[in-house]
Amino acid sequence: MPNLNVAVLAPAGYAKDLGKAGTASDITLYNLKKGEVTVTFLEPTRYPERLASLFYAVSPADIAVLVVDAVTAQFGEQVLMLDCMGVREGILVLRNYLTPGELAPLIRGTVVEDYALREDDPTALREELLDRSASRSEEARATTGSVPVDHAFPVKGIGTVVLGDVVRGAVRRHDTLRLLPGGKTVQLRSIQRHDDDATAAFAGDRVGLALKGIEADEIARGDVLTTETDLVASANLAGRATLVQYWPAPLKEGMVLTVGHWMQFLPARILGIGVGQDWRRPQLRLELERPMVYPPDDRVLLCWLDGGRLRVAGTLVLD
């Protein structure tokens, strides 16, 4: 049975009423299980101080739960992040007597406009999300897959263990995996899906992978374990950007943006920019501090961490 990843964008600690606390760092994971049906909640523990925390919670999400107490700059930034990351399914919970009419102008034209309005009832939310998870299907026929790493650590008697989500296809016990961007080859000794031993894991699954042939300190957050052959690892990106509607001015050569993809959140300097009739849709050439791993023709997030209240800049469709 597949898993459902849920980004919980709410007052701190809201997710503890939805699932059982698990791994905690700049994101905290909460797990919900009923029979074979599982839901993983991701809460951005260090947001709003660190935009990366919000990105890491939203990036793997199939669906979002957005709880709004007040209309603030933080709410606006969450809406822009969800829109740029393409999280089209969601649940909207309004509190403190907020009405849908008050939010309507602020979410119009974004993915949040189509989120389902629900009461602030954690029990009902849990049941609805379990039902959504149960209705998902696994990519059981997939022969290759990829897992971006968010944590890596040594475990006595087991060896190196990584945590992450299967973002594409499937991985299977005894697979030979490449660790990108470095290219080192490792063996997949065993798999846990939501704390249960498994012979395979599929797109959407939260996994722990025990690896042979590598030490934990050789693995960084954002590295990708894969059996796929078409992934690109490059420190030079190019493509057409689309800036958010509130972005105030054209981008300039030399600006240092931050580029987000899967569990990668990397500084990138603008080396070249081509602006046609619309400065909000420039052609960009970027140089990153380390190679980024991505499928061909994919889309990445653009941020400007020095942007004050407006840190989410837009997206870039890669050439």
C-alpha positions as CSV (number, residue, x, y, z in Angstrom):
1,M,0.0,0.0,0.0
2,P,1.5,3.4,-0.9
3,N,2.2,6.3,1.4
4,L,0.9,9.9,1.3
5,N,3.3,12.7,2.1
6,V,1.7,15.8,3.6
7,A,3.3,19.2,4.2
8,V,1.8,20.7,7.3
9,L,2.0,24.5,7.2
10,A,0.5,25.6,10.5
11,P,1.3,27.0,13.9
12,A,4.3,25.1,15.5
13,G,3.3,21.7,16.9
14,Y,0.0,21.4,14.9
15,A,1.2,18.1,13.3
16,K,1.6,16.4,16.7
17,D,-2.1,15.9,16.8
18,L,-2.0,14.2,13.4
19,G,0.7,11.6,13.8
20,K,3.4,10.1,16.0
21,A,6.6,12.2,16.1
22,G,9.6,10.7,14.2
23,T,12.8,12.1,12.8
24,A,13.4,15.8,13.8
25,S,15.9,18.3,12.4
26,D,15.0,21.5,10.5
27,I,11.9,19.4,9.5
28,T,10.0,17.2,11.9
29,L,8.3,14.1,10.6
30,Y,5.1,12.6,12.1
31,N,3.8,9.2,11.1
32,L,0.3,7.9,10.9
33,K,-0.5,4.2,10.2
34,K,-3.7,2.3,10.0
35,G,-3.3,-1.3,8.9
36,E,-1.1,-1.1,5.7
37,V,-2.1,2.5,5.0
38,T,0.4,5.2,5.9
39,V,0.7,9.0,6.0
40,T,3.8,11.0,6.6
41,F,3.4,14.6,7.8
42,L,6.3,17.0,7.3
43,E,6.4,20.1,9.5
44,P,9.0,22.9,8.8
45,T,10.4,23.2,12.3
46,R,12.8,26.1,11.6
47,Y,10.5,28.2,9.4
48,P,10.1,31.2,9.1
49,E,13.7,31.8,10.2
50,R,15.0,29.4,7.5
51,L,13.2,29.3,4.1
52,A,15.0,26.0,3.5
53,S,13.0,24.4,6.2
54,L,9.8,25.3,4.4
55,F,11.2,24.0,1.1
56,Y,12.3,20.7,2.6
57,A,8.8,20.2,4.0
58,V,7.0,21.1,0.7
59,S,9.3,19.5,-1.8
60,P,8.3,15.8,-1.2
61,A,4.6,16.7,-0.5
62,D,1.7,15.1,-2.4
63,I,-0.7,17.3,-0.6
64,A,-0.6,20.2,1.9
65,V,-2.5,21.1,5.0
66,L,-2.5,24.9,5.3
67,V,-3.7,26.3,8.6
68,V,-4.3,30.0,8.6
69,D,-4.6,32.0,11.9
70,A,-4.0,35.4,10.3
71,V,-3.2,37.0,7.0
72,T,0.6,37.7,7.3
73,A,3.7,37.9,5.1
74,Q,4.4,34.4,6.2
75,F,1.1,33.2,4.9
76,G,1.8,34.9,1.6
77,E,5.2,33.2,1.3
78,Q,3.7,29.8,2.0
79,V,1.2,30.3,-0.8
80,L,3.9,31.3,-3.2
81,M,6.0,28.2,-2.2
82,L,3.1,25.8,-2.7
83,D,2.3,27.4,-6.0
84,C,5.8,27.3,-7.4
85,M,6.3,23.8,-6.2
86,G,3.1,22.7,-7.9
87,V,1.4,21.2,-4.8
88,R,-2.1,21.1,-6.4
89,E,-3.9,19.1,-3.8
90,G,-4.5,20.6,-0.4
91,I,-6.7,21.3,2.6
92,L,-7.3,24.8,3.9
93,V,-8.2,25.3,7.6
94,L,-9.2,28.8,8.7
95,R,-9.1,29.9,12.3
96,N,-9.6,33.0,14.4
97,Y,-12.9,33.8,12.5
98,L,-11.1,34.2,9.2
99,T,-13.5,33.8,6.2
100,P,-12.8,32.4,2.7
101,G,-13.7,35.9,1.3
102,E,-10.8,37.5,3.2
103,L,-8.3,35.1,1.6
104,A,-9.8,34.9,-1.9
105,P,-7.9,37.9,-3.4
106,L,-4.7,36.6,-1.9
107,I,-4.9,33.1,-3.3
108,R,-6.6,33.8,-6.6
109,G,-4.7,32.2,-9.5
110,T,-2.6,30.0,-7.3
111,V,-2.9,26.2,-6.5
112,V,-4.3,27.2,-3.0
113,E,-7.4,28.6,-4.7
114,D,-8.6,25.0,-5.3
115,Y,-7.8,23.6,-1.8
116,A,-10.7,22.0,0.0
117,L,-12.0,24.0,3.0
118,R,-12.2,22.0,6.2
119,E,-13.0,22.5,9.9
120,D,-10.2,22.5,12.4
121,D,-10.7,18.9,13.4
122,P,-7.5,16.8,13.6
123,T,-9.4,13.5,13.9
124,A,-11.4,14.2,10.8
125,L,-8.2,15.3,9.0
126,R,-6.5,12.1,9.9
127,E,-9.3,10.0,8.5
128,E,-9.6,12.0,5.3
129,L,-5.8,11.7,4.7
130,L,-5.8,8.0,5.4
131,D,-8.6,7.5,2.9
132,R,-6.6,9.5,0.3
133,S,-3.5,7.4,0.9
134,A,-5.5,4.2,0.6
135,S,-6.7,5.3,-2.9
136,R,-3.2,5.8,-4.3
137,S,-1.6,3.1,-6.5
138,E,2.0,1.9,-6.5
139,E,4.3,1.9,-9.5
140,A,4.7,-1.8,-9.1
141,R,6.1,-2.4,-12.6
142,A,8.8,0.2,-12.3
143,T,12.3,-1.3,-12.7
144,T,14.3,1.8,-11.8
145,G,13.9,4.6,-9.2
146,S,15.5,7.4,-7.3
147,V,15.7,8.4,-3.6
148,P,17.0,11.9,-2.6
149,V,18.6,11.7,0.8
150,D,17.6,13.9,3.7
151,H,19.4,12.1,6.6
152,A,22.4,9.7,6.7
153,F,23.9,8.1,9.8
154,P,25.7,5.0,11.0
155,V,23.8,2.3,12.9
156,K,25.7,-0.2,15.0
157,G,25.4,-3.7,13.6
158,I,23.8,-2.4,10.4
159,G,26.1,0.1,8.8
160,T,25.2,3.2,6.9
161,V,21.5,4.1,6.9
162,V,19.8,6.9,4.9
163,L,16.3,8.3,5.1
164,G,14.4,9.8,2.3
165,D,11.5,9.4,-0.1
166,V,11.2,7.5,-3.3
167,V,10.5,10.3,-5.8
168,R,10.3,8.2,-9.0
169,G,9.9,4.6,-9.9
170,A,10.9,1.9,-7.4
171,V,14.0,0.6,-5.5
172,R,14.5,-3.0,-4.5
173,R,16.6,-4.9,-2.0
174,H,20.0,-5.9,-3.5
175,D,19.8,-3.1,-6.1
176,T,23.1,-1.6,-7.2
177,L,22.7,2.2,-6.7
178,R,24.7,5.2,-7.9
179,L,25.1,8.0,-5.4
180,L,24.9,11.3,-7.4
181,P,26.5,13.8,-8.0
182,G,29.7,11.9,-7.1
183,G,28.8,8.7,-8.9
184,K,30.0,6.2,-6.3
185,T,28.3,2.7,-6.5
186,V,26.8,1.2,-3.4
187,Q,24.7,-1.9,-2.6
188,L,21.2,-1.7,-1.1
189,R,21.3,-4.3,1.7
190,S,17.8,-3.8,3.1
191,I,14.7,-1.5,3.0
192,Q,12.3,-0.3,5.6
193,R,9.0,1.3,4.6
194,H,7.5,3.2,7.5
195,D,9.5,1.1,10.0
196,D,8.5,-2.3,8.4
197,D,11.0,-4.5,6.5
198,A,10.2,-4.7,2.8
199,T,11.7,-6.1,-0.4
200,A,10.8,-3.0,-2.5
201,A,9.6,0.6,-2.1
202,F,7.7,2.7,-4.6
203,A,7.2,6.4,-5.5
204,G,5.8,8.2,-2.5
205,D,7.2,5.8,0.1
206,R,9.1,7.1,3.1
207,V,12.1,4.8,3.4
208,G,15.1,3.8,5.4
209,L,17.8,2.2,3.3
210,A,20.7,0.2,4.7
211,L,23.7,0.6,2.4
212,K,26.9,-1.4,1.8
213,G,30.1,0.1,0.5
214,I,29.9,3.6,1.8
215,E,30.3,5.5,5.1
216,A,27.6,7.9,6.4
217,D,30.0,10.9,6.3
218,E,30.4,10.4,2.5
219,I,26.7,11.2,2.0
220,A,25.1,14.7,2.2
221,R,21.6,15.9,2.3
222,G,20.4,16.3,-1.3
223,D,22.5,13.5,-2.7
224,V,20.4,11.1,-4.8
225,L,20.6,7.3,-4.7
226,T,19.4,6.0,-8.1
227,T,19.2,3.1,-10.5
228,E,18.0,5.5,-13.3
229,T,20.4,6.3,-16.1
230,D,18.9,9.6,-17.4
231,L,19.5,11.9,-14.4
232,V,21.7,14.9,-15.0
233,A,24.3,16.1,-12.4
234,S,25.6,19.6,-13.4
235,A,26.7,22.8,-11.7
236,N,25.6,24.8,-14.7
237,L,21.9,25.3,-15.3
238,A,20.1,27.2,-18.1
239,G,16.4,27.7,-18.9
240,R,13.4,30.0,-18.9
241,A,12.4,31.5,-15.6
242,T,9.0,32.6,-14.5
243,L,9.0,35.2,-11.7
244,V,6.1,35.4,-9.2
245,Q,3.6,38.2,-9.8
246,Y,4.8,40.2,-6.8
247,W,8.5,40.2,-7.8
248,P,9.4,43.9,-7.9
249,A,12.3,44.3,-10.5
250,P,14.3,42.4,-13.1
251,L,16.9,40.0,-12.1
252,K,20.5,41.1,-12.7
253,E,23.8,39.3,-13.6
254,G,25.9,38.6,-10.5
255,M,22.9,38.1,-8.2
256,V,23.2,35.0,-6.0
257,L,19.9,33.1,-5.9
258,T,19.1,29.8,-4.2
259,V,17.9,26.9,-6.4
260,G,15.7,24.2,-4.9
261,H,15.0,20.7,-6.3
262,W,14.1,17.5,-4.4
263,M,16.2,17.8,-1.2
264,Q,18.7,20.1,-2.8
265,F,18.8,23.8,-1.9
266,L,21.9,25.4,-3.4
267,P,23.3,28.9,-4.0
268,A,23.5,29.8,-7.7
269,R,25.0,32.9,-9.3
270,I,23.4,34.4,-12.4
271,L,26.1,34.3,-15.1
272,G,23.9,35.4,-17.9
273,I,20.4,36.8,-18.4
274,G,18.4,37.4,-21.6
275,V,15.3,39.6,-21.3
276,G,12.8,39.9,-24.1
277,Q,9.5,41.7,-24.0
278,D,8.6,40.4,-20.5
279,W,11.3,40.8,-17.8
280,R,9.3,38.4,-15.6
281,R,10.2,35.5,-18.0
282,P,14.0,35.9,-18.5
283,Q,16.3,33.3,-20.0
284,L,18.9,32.5,-17.3
285,R,22.3,30.9,-17.1
286,L,23.3,29.9,-13.5
287,E,26.5,28.5,-11.9
288,L,26.0,26.5,-8.7
289,E,28.5,25.8,-5.9
290,R,28.1,22.1,-6.4
291,P,26.4,19.9,-9.1
292,M,22.6,19.6,-8.9
293,V,20.9,16.3,-9.7
294,Y,17.7,16.4,-11.8
295,P,15.8,14.7,-14.6
296,P,16.1,16.4,-18.0
297,D,13.7,19.3,-18.8
298,D,12.6,19.5,-15.1
299,R,11.6,22.6,-13.2
300,V,13.4,24.0,-10.2
301,L,12.5,26.6,-7.5
302,L,14.2,30.0,-7.5
303,C,14.6,31.9,-4.2
304,W,16.5,35.1,-3.1
305,L,17.3,34.7,0.6
306,D,18.1,38.4,0.9
307,G,14.7,39.4,-0.3
308,G,13.2,40.3,3.1
309,R,9.5,39.4,3.1
310,L,9.6,38.2,-0.5
311,R,12.1,35.3,-0.7
312,V,10.3,33.0,-3.2
313,A,11.3,34.4,-6.6
314,G,9.8,31.9,-9.1
315,T,10.7,28.9,-11.1
316,L,13.1,27.8,-13.8
317,V,12.3,25.3,-16.5
318,L,15.6,23.7,-17.4
319,D,16.8,23.4,-21.0
